[in-house]
Amino acid sequence: MTQIIENVSRRGVLKGVVATGALILAVRALPSMAAGSGLPKYQTGAGAMPHGVVTDPHVFIAIDSAGLVTIVAARAEMGTGAARTSLPMILADELEADWSRVRIVQGEGNEEKYGNQDTDGSRSVRHWLWPMRECGAAMRMMLETAAAARWGVDVSEVEATNHEVVHRSSGRRLGYGALAADAMKLPVPAKETLRFKDPAAFRYIGTGSIPVVDLFDITTGRAMYGQDVRLPGMKYAVIARPPVLNGKLVSFDATEALKVPGVEKVIEVKGWKWPAKFQPLGGVAVIARNTGAAIKGRAALKIVWDDGEHAVYDSDKYREYLMETSRKPGKTVRNEGDIDAAMSKAARVIVGEYYIPHLAHATMEPPCATAVVTADRAEIWAPLQSPGGSREDIAKTLGLPPEKVVVNETLLGGGFGRKSKCDYAQEAALLSKALGGTPVKVIWTREDDLQHGYLHTVAYERIEAAVDQNNKVIGWRHRSVAPTIWSTFMPDPKYQQPLEQSMGLIDVPFDIPNIRCEVGEAPAHTRIGWYRSVYNIPHAFAVQSFVGELAAALGKDQKEMLLELIGPPRIVDPRKSVKELWNYGEPFDSYPIDTGRLARVVELVAEKAGWGRKLPPGHGLGIAVHRSFVSYVATVVEVAVDAKGNLSIPRVDTAIDCGFHVNPERITAQCEGGAVMGLSNAKNCAITFKNGRVQQTNYNTYPVVRISEAPKVTNVYIVPASIDVPPSGVGEPPVPPFAPALCNAIFAATGKRIRSLPIGNQLAT
């Protein structure tokens, strides 16, 4: 049976329930906030769930009289399969549902109903495994109770199995559809009374037997993306935005634009002075009957901008500033032992400096949104990573109560963090309101996407290692200088914040007695936003590249150097030296770093990759490991560099320990995609600024990796784990170790050390 994906509201589900006499069970999350922080506070312990991820109503389930099970996916689906496949699969398994009789529908954005809907931070399965199991178990027990009552037997005598409830002694059976109406009248079992399936009895979880439910629609062009939304009477809009952050519109002349066939109106769009969270930049919108006319009309506009203070932003000069700052003492954020004494008594001090440029999300589908806004109501159709949070932001922008705003979630053509910012949806809402309720679709072109989005931070990293006479590292000083995402939300604090620091800087898990980590001042001159793996990217690139440099300088094998630094199995708890450490509220409280697990993935990937095997001339192997989003990932990259400096990747091996895993096929896919994105980040991609303006315009100047450049073979090894080991992140963790493994491999193949990304033509002879 082909899975059906529909966008429905709760009202639509309930109408179906009333019409068919179906059972509906609700599970939800209500955020429990840490005092004064505005951030969720989470429980601890194996199998514990975040506060606000339990009962009524987060995920809706309905069973109609024909036995069709409907599961509402409340989180955004970006193509990873987590929201519409893995989470419903968990629920269906615990429910003992026949997957061929399950329908998935997409819920709207509404955090009052569903709790947190932010599809980011690699949190979907790790936060929702147990809530989905609870929901499925509760419904299964209600069906069993209804069947026992029908037969007049004790509930202990019946068992749900494969979409039916069976009376063991008599063999009598009743399908879920026949029991739905009776079960509907029963109270939901208390959480402490729930009976969960033995993991050995799982039918779907852990098997990799369930394909992505959208796969057929995606591959046949039937899937509904944001760009596919069409409404009667809809107009199309593109916007000329300030080319420099916080630039102001001085004047514009729309005479020529209005002469373009299809252009109907030109409107100024209200902008907010940065920082203003995810508010639009403002500018001049061209409204037309089709996208082509709107784009031509925008090109015909005559606009005068006041560029303002950020016109000074120049990537080359800013890099020099970051470098100079990294060479001076910064703000200490971790301090163990006596680094100054270690440096003074060292037999030698080894130094490495590393640069990582701004990166753009460059999702295959650029941002877009459609809106219909009247005086007292708004409805939005858009690909949003945070549909519930976007509803709140759009409501504030329009001055409407949230209950008057409906956000319909479409499939995302990629996200990577960009679509967790809803400025494009707010633009559509403002334009529809200005047009008196006319449906308006705002289109971002690829040029808009690269030049006006939220960028991954630029960073400069300097690491110094003190080495004693026995070639042991006795001191480690890491200075990281990068503008902060917090500049998007508040007056620029100019220093990386604890969340960013905890992504591979202050939580470096090395067995070194003297460690100091510092951050330098770095004012932001553009909008900085979340990007897949966030600050783990620059920190991991620096740390793992430097491990390779240490190995070369000390005459040691890369892998052995890495294992020596990791040290013996132990639990590393950065809270001992970092008072304000937090990372999405829970990783260090619930899951301190287990260096045994970290070393295990290093050993595993080295074994599988044939570490130390003989390679052809011009080939080299590089290794790196990193822990992020509570997962441990090690990568070995094999490179081939020819006489002209052309780089290719014959093979990549990745080992991941993500705790208990639900959908191994999806984990493998994420690791494969992480290798491609890691290569794209490292090889050619960089966003640069001149006179405050982004210099890149499209894929010709921001060249993401093409199919011909992708790794030829990517092998993925998943460390098995029992259900007692909490699941951890998968979407982001494969990215950070790739670039340093790649650059370590290039050194092994050529003797050339890459310390600055992108690689570009650095290998050319």
Residue pairs with C-beta under 8 A, 6 or more apart in sequence:
1 100
1 101
2 216
3 102
3 103
3 104
3 213
3 214
4 103
4 104
4 105
5 84
5 104
5 105
5 106
5 213
5 214
5 217
5 223
5 224
5 411
6 103
6 105
6 106
7 105
7 106
7 108
7 224
7 408
7 409
7 410
8 72
8 105
8 106
8 107
8 108
9 107
9 108
9 406
10 57
10 60
10 72
10 107
10 108
10 110
10 113
13 24
13 60
13 62
13 70
13 72
13 105
14 24
16 22
16 62
16 64
16 70
17 23
17 24
17 62
17 64
20 64
20 65
20 66
21 64
21 65
21 180
21 181
21 184
22 62
22 63
22 64
22 65
22 70
22 180
22 181
22 184
23 61
23 62
23 63
23 139
23 142
23 143
23 179
23 180
23 181
23 183
23 184
24 60
24 61
24 62
24 184
25 60
25 61
25 135
25 138
25 139
25 142
25 188
26 55
26 56
26 57
26 58
26 59
26 60
26 61
27 54
27 55
27 56
27 57
27 58
27 59
27 131
27 132
27 134
27 135
27 138
28 54
28 55
28 56
28 57
28 58
28 59
28 113
28 114
28 115
29 50
29 52
29 53
29 54
29 58
29 114
29 115
29 116
29 131
30 52
30 115
31 40
31 51
31 52
31 115
31 116
32 40
32 41
32 51
32 52
33 39
33 40
33 41
34 40
34 41
34 585
39 582
39 585
40 50
40 51
40 52
40 116
40 585
41 51
41 585
42 48
42 50
42 51
42 585
42 586
42 589
42 590
43 49
43 50
43 51
43 590
44 586
44 589
44 590
45 590
46 724
46 725
46 726
47 130
47 723
47 724
47 726
48 130
48 590
48 726
49 127
49 130
49 131
50 127
50 585
50 586
52 115
52 116
53 115
53 116
53 127
53 128
53 130
53 131
54 131
54 134
54 191
55 134
55 188
55 191
56 188
57 113
57 114
58 74
58 113
58 114
58 115
58 131
59 71
59 72
59 73
59 74
59 87
59 91
59 114
59 131
59 132
59 135
60 70
60 71
60 72
60 107
61 69
61 70
61 71
61 72
61 91
61 95
61 135
61 136
61 139
62 69
62 70
63 69
63 70
63 139
63 176
63 177
63 180
63 183
64 70
64 177
64 180
65 177
65 178
65 180
65 181
66 177
67 101
67 163
67 175
67 176
67 177
67 178
67 180
68 101
68 102
68 103
68 177
69 92
69 95
69 97
69 101
69 102
69 103
69 163
69 176
70 102
70 103
70 104
70 105
71 88
71 91
71 92
71 102
71 103
71 104
71 105
72 104
72 105
72 106
72 107
73 83
73 84
73 87
73 88
73 104
73 105
73 106
73 107
74 83
74 107
74 113
74 114
74 117
75 82
75 83
75 87
75 117
75 119
75 124
75 128
76 83
76 117
76 119
76 383
76 384
76 385
76 386
76 387
76 409
76 412
76 415
76 419
77 83
77 84
77 106
77 119
77 214
77 411
77 412
78 119
78 385
78 412
78 414
78 415
78 419
79 214
79 218
79 411
79 412
79 413
79 414
80 666
80 669
80 670
80 731
81 212
81 213
81 214
81 663
81 666
81 669
82 119
82 124
82 125
82 666
82 731
83 119
83 124
84 104
84 106
84 212
84 213
84 214
85 104
85 210
85 211
85 212
85 213
85 214
85 663
85 666
86 124
86 125
86 662
86 663
86 666
87 124
87 125
87 128
87 132
88 102
88 104
88 132
88 213
89 99
89 204
89 205
89 210
89 662
89 663
90 125
90 128
90 129
90 132
90 133
90 136
90 204
90 205
90 662
91 132
91 133
91 135
91 136
92 99
92 102
92 136
92 204
93 136
93 197
93 202
93 203
93 204
93 205
94 132
94 133
94 135
94 136
94 137
94 140
94 196
94 197
95 135
95 136
95 137
95 139
95 140
95 160
96 136
96 140
96 160
96 161
96 162
96 163
96 197
96 203
97 136
97 163
97 176
98 162
98 163
99 204
99 210
101 163
104 213
106 409
107 113
107 114
107 409
108 387
108 406
108 407
108 408
108 409
109 117
109 380
109 384
109 386
109 387
109 388
109 389
109 390
109 391
109 406
109 407
109 408
109 409
110 117
110 387
110 388
110 391
110 407
111 117
111 388
111 389
111 391
111 392
112 402
114 388
115 388
116 388
117 386
117 387
117 388
117 389
118 385
118 386
118 388
118 389
118 420
119 385
119 386
119 415
119 420
120 385
120 386
120 415
120 417
120 420
120 530
121 584
121 629
121 729
121 732
122 629
122 631
122 728
122 729
122 730
122 731
122 732
122 733
123 584
123 629
123 729
125 662
125 663
125 727
125 730
126 629
126 630
126 659
126 726
126 727
126 728
126 729
129 660
129 662
129 726
129 727
133 196
134 191
134 194
137 189
137 194
137 195
137 196
137 197
138 188
138 189
138 194
139 183
140 160
141 189
141 193
141 194
141 195
142 183
142 186
142 188
142 189
143 160
143 165
143 176
143 179
143 180
143 183
144 155
144 158
144 159
144 160
144 165
145 155
145 183
145 186
146 165
146 179
146 182
146 183
146 186
147 158
147 165
147 167
147 174
147 179
148 154
148 155
148 157
148 158
149 182
150 174
150 179
150 182
151 158
151 167
151 170
151 172
153 167
157 167
157 168
157 169
158 165
158 166
158 167
158 168
159 165
159 166
159 168
160 166
163 175
163 176
164 173
164 174
164 175
164 176
165 173
165 174
165 176
165 179
166 172
166 173
167 173
199 205
199 206
199 722
199 723
204 210
205 662
205 663
206 661
206 662
206 663
206 664
207 664
208 663
208 664
208 665
210 663
211 665
212 218
212 666
214 223
214 411
216 222
217 223
218 411
223 411
224 410
224 411
225 365
225 383
225 410
225 411
225 412
225 413
226 365
226 367
226 368
226 369
226 370
226 381
226 382
226 383
226 410
226 412
226 413
227 365
227 368
227 413
227 443
228 410
229 370
229 381
229 410
229 441
231 370
231 372
231 381
231 439
232 439
233 438
233 439
234 370
234 438
234 439
234 440
234 441
235 264
235 287
235 288
235 289
235 435
235 438
235 439
235 440
235 441
236 287
236 288
236 289
236 290
236 291
236 293
236 294
236 440
236 441
236 443
237 285
237 286
237 287
237 288
237 294
237 427
237 428
237 431
237 440
237 441
237 442
237 443
238 285
238 286
238 291
238 294
238 295
238 297
238 298
238 442
238 443
238 444
238 445
238 448
239 269
239 283
239 284
239 285
239 286
239 298
239 427
239 442
239 448
240 252
240 283
240 284
240 285
240 286
240 298
240 301
240 303
241 281
241 282
241 283
241 448
241 452
242 248
242 249
242 271
242 281
242 282
242 283
242 305
242 307
243 305
243 307
243 451
243 692
243 693
244 305
244 307
244 308
244 310
244 311
244 313
244 691
244 692
244 693
245 274
245 281
245 308
245 310
245 313
245 525
245 526
245 527
245 692
246 273
246 274
246 308
246 309
246 310
247 305
247 306
247 307
247 308
247 310
247 311
247 692
248 305
248 306
248 308
249 268
249 282
249 283
249 284
249 303
249 304
249 305
249 306
250 304
250 305
250 306
251 303
251 304
252 266
252 268
252 284
252 301
252 302
252 303
252 304
253 301
253 302
253 303
254 266
254 284
254 286
254 301
255 302
256 300
256 301
256 302
257 263
257 266
257 286
257 297
257 298
257 300
257 301
258 266
258 297
259 300
260 288
260 293
260 296
260 297
260 300
261 293
262 288
262 289
262 290
262 292
262 293
262 294
262 297
263 286
263 287
263 288
263 293
263 294
263 296
263 297
264 287
264 288
264 289
265 286
265 287
265 435
266 284
266 285
266 286
266 287
266 297
266 301
267 284
267 285
267 287
267 431
267 434
267 435
268 282
268 283
268 284
268 285
269 280
269 282
269 283
269 284
269 285
269 427
269 430
269 431
270 280
270 282
270 430
271 279
271 280
271 281
271 282
271 283
272 279
272 280
272 281
272 282
274 281
274 488
274 527
275 487
275 488
275 489
275 490
275 491
275 492
277 393
277 488
277 489
278 393
278 421
278 422
278 423
278 426
278 488
279 397
279 423
279 426
280 423
280 424
280 426
280 427
280 430
281 423
281 452
284 298
284 301
284 303
285 427
285 431
285 442
286 294
286 297
286 298
286 301
287 294
287 431
287 435
287 440
288 294
288 297
291 443
294 443
295 445
307 691
307 692
310 525
310 526
310 692
311 691
311 692
312 525
312 691
312 692
313 525
313 526
313 689
313 691
313 692
314 689
314 690
314 691
315 357
315 358
315 458
315 688
315 689
315 690
316 688
318 458
318 525
318 689
319 355
319 458
319 460
322 355
322 458
322 459
322 460
322 481
322 482
322 520
322 522
323 353
323 355
323 460
325 460
325 481
325 520
325 521
325 522
326 353
326 460
326 461
326 462
326 479
326 480
326 481
326 520
327 462
327 479
328 520
329 518
330 479
330 481
330 518
330 519
330 520
330 521
331 495
331 518
331 519
331 520
331 521
332 516
332 517
332 518
333 498
333 501
333 505
333 506
333 517
333 518
333 519
333 578
334 501
334 505
334 506
334 515
334 516
334 517
334 574
334 577
334 578
335 515
335 516
335 517
335 577
336 513
336 514
336 515
336 516
336 577
337 475
337 513
337 514
337 515
338 514
339 466
339 475
339 476
339 477
339 514
339 515
339 516
341 514
342 466
342 474
342 475
342 513
342 514
343 349
343 464
343 466
343 475
343 477
345 466
345 468
346 466
346 467
346 468
346 474
346 475
347 467
347 468
347 469
348 467
349 464
349 465
349 466
349 467
350 464
350 465
350 467
350 549
350 550
350 553
351 462
351 463
351 464
351 465
352 462
352 463
352 542
352 545
352 546
352 549
352 755
353 460
353 461
353 462
353 463
353 755
354 460
354 461
354 462
354 463
354 538
354 541
354 542
354 545
354 546
354 755
354 756
355 459
355 460
355 461
355 755
355 756
355 757
356 458
356 459
356 460
356 461
356 537
356 538
356 541
356 757
357 458
357 685
357 686
357 687
357 688
357 757
357 758
358 455
358 456
358 457
358 458
358 526
358 686
358 687
358 688
358 689
359 455
359 456
359 531
359 537
359 681
359 685
359 686
359 687
360 449
360 450
360 453
360 455
360 456
360 685
360 687
360 696
360 702
361 414
361 415
361 416
361 417
361 418
361 449
361 453
361 454
361 456
361 531
361 532
362 446
362 449
362 450
362 685
362 699
362 702
362 704
363 412
363 413
363 414
363 415
363 416
363 418
363 419
363 449
364 413
364 414
365 383
365 412
365 413
365 414
366 443
366 444
366 445
366 446
366 448
366 449
367 383
367 418
367 419
367 423
367 424
367 444
367 448
367 449
367 453
368 382
368 383
368 424
368 441
368 442
368 443
368 444
369 380
369 381
369 382
369 422
369 424
369 425
369 427
369 428
369 429
369 441
369 442
370 380
370 381
370 382
370 428
370 439
370 440
370 441
370 442
371 378
371 379
371 380
371 381
371 425
371 428
371 429
371 431
371 432
371 439
371 440
371 442
372 378
372 379
372 432
372 437
372 438
372 439
372 440
373 379
373 398
373 429
373 430
373 432
373 433
373 437
374 433
374 436
374 437
376 400
376 404
377 400
377 404
377 405
377 406
378 394
378 395
378 398
378 400
378 404
378 405
378 406
378 429
378 432
378 433
379 405
379 406
379 407
379 408
380 390
380 391
380 394
380 405
380 406
380 407
380 408
380 425
380 428
380 429
381 408
381 410
382 390
382 407
382 408
382 409
382 410
382 422
382 424
382 425
382 428
383 409
383 410
383 411
383 412
383 413
383 415
383 419
384 390
384 407
384 409
384 412
384 419
384 420
384 422
384 425
385 412
385 415
385 417
385 419
385 420
386 420
386 422
387 407
387 409
388 407
389 420
389 422
390 407
390 422
390 425
391 402
391 405
391 406
391 407
392 402
393 422
393 426
394 405
394 407
394 422
394 425
394 426
394 429
395 401
395 402
395 404
395 405
397 426
397 429
397 430
398 405
398 429
398 430
398 433
407 425
412 419
416 531
416 532
416 677
417 454
417 529
417 530
417 531
417 532
417 534
418 449
418 453
418 454
418 529
418 531
420 529
420 530
421 454
421 529
424 442
424 444
427 442
428 440
428 441
428 442
431 440
431 442
432 438
432 439
432 440
444 452
446 697
446 698
446 699
447 697
447 698
450 687
450 694
450 696
450 697
450 698
450 702
451 693
451 694
451 696
451 697
452 694
453 527
453 529
454 488
454 527
454 528
454 529
454 530
455 526
455 527
455 528
455 529
455 531
455 687
456 528
456 529
456 531
456 534
456 537
457 482
457 483
457 484
457 485
457 528
457 531
457 535
457 538
458 482
458 483
459 480
459 481
459 482
459 535
459 538
460 480
460 481
460 482
461 478
461 479
461 480
461 481
461 538
461 539
461 541
461 542
462 478
462 479
463 476
463 477
463 478
463 479
463 542
463 543
463 546
464 475
464 476
464 477
465 473
465 475
465 476
465 477
465 546
465 550
466 473
466 474
466 475
466 476
466 514
467 473
467 474
467 550
467 554
468 474
471 554
471 555
471 556
473 510
473 512
473 550
473 565
474 512
474 513
474 514
475 512
475 513
475 514
475 515
476 508
476 510
476 512
476 514
476 515
476 516
477 515
477 516
477 517
477 518
478 505
478 508
478 516
478 517
478 518
478 542
478 543
479 517
479 518
479 519
479 520
480 496
480 501
480 505
480 517
480 518
480 519
480 520
480 538
480 539
480 542
481 519
481 520
481 521
481 522
482 496
482 500
482 519
482 522
482 535
482 538
483 492
483 494
483 522
483 523
483 524
483 525
483 528
484 492
484 493
484 494
484 495
484 496
484 497
484 500
484 522
484 524
484 528
485 497
485 500
485 528
485 529
485 530
485 534
486 492
486 493
486 497
487 493
487 494
487 523
487 524
487 528
488 527
488 528
488 529
492 523
492 524
494 521
494 522
494 523
494 524
495 519
495 520
495 521
495 522
496 505
496 519
496 522
496 535
498 578
498 580
498 581
498 582
499 582
499 583
499 584
500 534
500 535
501 517
501 519
501 535
501 578
501 581
502 574
502 578
502 581
502 582
502 583
502 587
502 588
503 533
503 534
503 535
503 536
503 539
503 583
503 628
504 535
504 536
504 539
504 540
504 543
504 626
504 627
504 628
504 736
505 517
505 519
505 535
505 539
506 517
506 574
506 577
506 578
506 581
507 572
507 574
507 581
507 588
507 593
507 627
508 515
508 517
508 543
509 566
509 572
509 593
509 595
509 598
509 627
510 565
510 566
510 567
511 565
511 566
511 567
511 568
511 570
511 595
512 565
525 689
525 692
526 689
526 694
531 537
532 677
532 731
532 732
532 735
533 628
533 732
533 733
533 735
533 736
534 732
536 626
536 628
536 732
536 733
536 735
536 736
537 681
537 735
537 736
537 739
539 736
540 624
540 626
540 628
540 736
540 737
540 739
540 740
541 736
541 739
541 740
541 743
541 757
543 626
543 740
544 562
544 624
544 625
544 626
544 737
544 740
544 741
544 744
545 624
545 740
545 743
545 744
545 754
545 755
547 558
547 561
547 562
547 565
547 624
547 740
548 558
548 561
548 622
548 624
548 740
548 743
548 744
548 747
549 753
550 556
550 561
550 565
551 557
551 558
551 560
551 561
551 562
552 747
554 561
556 564
557 612
558 621
558 622
558 623
558 744
558 748
559 602
559 606
559 611
559 623
562 602
562 623
562 624
562 625
563 599
563 602
563 603
566 595
566 598
566 599
566 602
566 625
567 595
568 595
569 594
569 595
569 596
569 599
570 595
570 596
571 592
571 593
571 594
571 595
572 592
572 593
572 594
572 595
573 588
573 592
573 593
574 581
574 588
574 592
574 593
575 581
575 588
581 588
582 588
582 589
584 629
587 629
587 630
590 630
590 726
591 630
591 726
591 728
593 627
594 632
597 632
597 657
597 719
598 625
598 627
598 632
600 632
600 657
600 719
601 625
601 632
601 633
601 634
601 655
601 656
601 657
601 719
602 623
602 625
602 634
602 655
604 634
604 655
604 717
604 719
605 623
605 634
605 635
605 636
605 653
605 654
605 655
605 717
606 623
606 634
606 636
608 653
608 655
608 715
608 717
609 621
609 636
609 638
609 651
609 653
609 715
611 621
611 623
611 636
613 621
615 621
615 638
616 640
618 640
618 641
618 642
618 643
618 749
618 750
619 638
619 639
619 640
619 641
619 650
619 749
620 638
620 639
620 641
620 745
620 746
620 747
620 748
620 749
620 750
621 636
621 637
621 638
621 745
621 748
622 636
622 637
622 639
622 740
622 741
622 742
622 743
622 744
622 745
622 746
622 747
622 748
623 634
623 635
623 636
623 637
623 741
623 744
624 634
624 635
624 737
624 738
624 740
624 741
624 744
625 632
625 633
625 634
625 635
625 737
626 633
626 733
626 736
626 737
627 633
627 733
628 729
628 732
628 733
628 736
629 728
629 729
629 731
629 732
629 733
630 658
630 659
630 726
630 728
630 729
631 656
631 657
631 658
631 659
631 728
631 729
631 730
631 733
632 656
632 657
632 658
632 719
632 733
633 654
633 655
633 656
633 657
633 671
633 733
633 734
633 736
633 737
634 654
634 655
634 737
635 652
635 653
635 654
635 655
635 675
635 734
635 737
635 738
635 741
636 652
636 653
636 654
636 741
637 649
637 651
637 652
637 711
637 738
637 741
637 742
637 744
637 745
638 649
638 650
638 651
638 652
638 745
639 647
639 648
639 649
639 650
639 742
639 745
639 746
639 748
639 749
640 647
640 648
640 649
640 650
640 749
641 647
641 746
641 749
641 750
641 763
643 765
644 764
644 765
645 761
645 763
645 764
645 765
646 763
647 683
647 746
647 759
647 763
648 709
648 712
649 679
649 709
649 710
649 711
649 712
649 742
650 711
650 712
650 713
651 711
651 712
651 713
651 714
651 715
652 675
652 711
652 713
652 714
652 715
652 738
653 714
653 715
653 717
654 671
654 674
654 675
654 714
654 715
654 716
654 717
654 734
655 716
655 717
655 718
655 719
656 667
656 671
656 716
656 717
656 718
656 719
656 730
656 733
656 734
657 718
657 719
657 721
658 667
658 718
658 719
658 721
658 727
658 728
658 729
658 730
658 733
659 721
659 725
659 726
659 727
659 728
660 721
660 722
660 723
660 724
660 725
660 726
660 727
661 667
661 718
661 721
661 727
661 730
662 727
664 718
666 730
667 716
667 718
667 730
668 716
668 718
670 730
670 731
670 734
671 714
671 716
671 730
671 734
672 714
672 716
673 734
674 732
674 733
674 734
674 735
674 738
675 710
675 711
675 714
675 734
675 738
676 705
676 710
676 711
677 735
677 738
678 734
678 735
678 736
678 737
678 738
678 739
678 742
679 705
679 709
679 710
679 711
679 738
679 742
680 704
680 705
681 735
681 738
681 739
681 757
681 758
682 738
682 739
682 742
682 743
682 757
682 758
682 759
683 705
683 709
683 758
683 759
683 760
684 703
684 704
684 705
684 758
684 759
684 760
685 702
685 703
685 704
685 758
686 696
686 702
686 757
686 758
687 694
687 695
687 696
687 702
688 694
688 695
688 696
689 695
695 701
696 702
739 757
743 753
743 754
743 755
743 759
746 752
746 754
746 759
746 763
747 753
747 754
750 763
752 762
752 763
754 762
756 762
